[in-house]
Amino acid sequence: MTDHSRSPQPSDGPEGGASPADSVGGAVHPEGKTTRPGEQSAPAMDTHPTDDEARIAGVVVQTRADVGDASEERIADVLRQRFSDVGLDLGDDRIRALAAEVSAG
């Protein structure tokens, strides 16, 4: 007599993996990941590339919010570090000009 109360086991599926009956909605990716409609399945940075000028503007806005009332030299130091962190190599003249802009408010 066959036992019909037994649930399908992972080994019952293709190559010992889960069977299609084990999936509930969403698409199954080759890596085995399941997504749902409207779900973000990739890093946002990969889907929305940003040019260097937009990255510079973002660093300037954040620096103004964080240390906008500091001396221009301190602001320049913070800008140098932040641009280094995001992989941008700006010349000292550009950094000093941006520091003056941040300091001016």
TATARA-V930012 format. One record per backbone hydrogen bond with DSSP energy under -1.0 kcal/mol. NH is the residue of the N-H (numbers start at 0). CO is the residue of the C=O. E is the energy in kcal/mol with one decimal. If there is no record, write none. Layout:
BEGIN
NH|CO|E, NH|CO|E
END
This chain:
BEGIN
11|8|-2.7, 12|9|-1.3, 15|12|-1.4, 16|13|-2.6, 21|18|-2.2, 22|19|-1.3, 28|32|-3.0, 31|28|-2.4, 34|26|-1.3, 38|35|-2.3, 46|42|-1.0, 47|43|-1.6, 54|50|-1.9, 55|51|-2.8, 56|52|-2.4, 57|53|-2.1, 58|54|-2.2, 59|55|-2.5, 60|56|-2.4, 61|57|-2.3, 62|58|-2.6, 63|59|-2.5, 64|60|-1.9, 65|61|-2.0, 66|62|-3.3, 67|63|-1.4, 69|66|-2.2, 74|70|-2.6, 75|71|-2.7, 76|72|-2.2, 77|73|-2.3, 78|74|-2.7, 79|75|-2.7, 80|76|-2.1, 81|77|-2.7, 82|78|-2.9, 83|79|-2.1, 84|80|-2.4, 85|81|-1.7, 86|83|-1.2, 87|82|-3.2, 94|90|-2.2, 95|91|-2.7, 96|92|-2.1, 97|93|-2.4, 98|94|-2.6, 99|95|-2.2, 100|96|-1.9, 101|97|-2.6, 102|98|-2.6, 103|99|-2.0
END
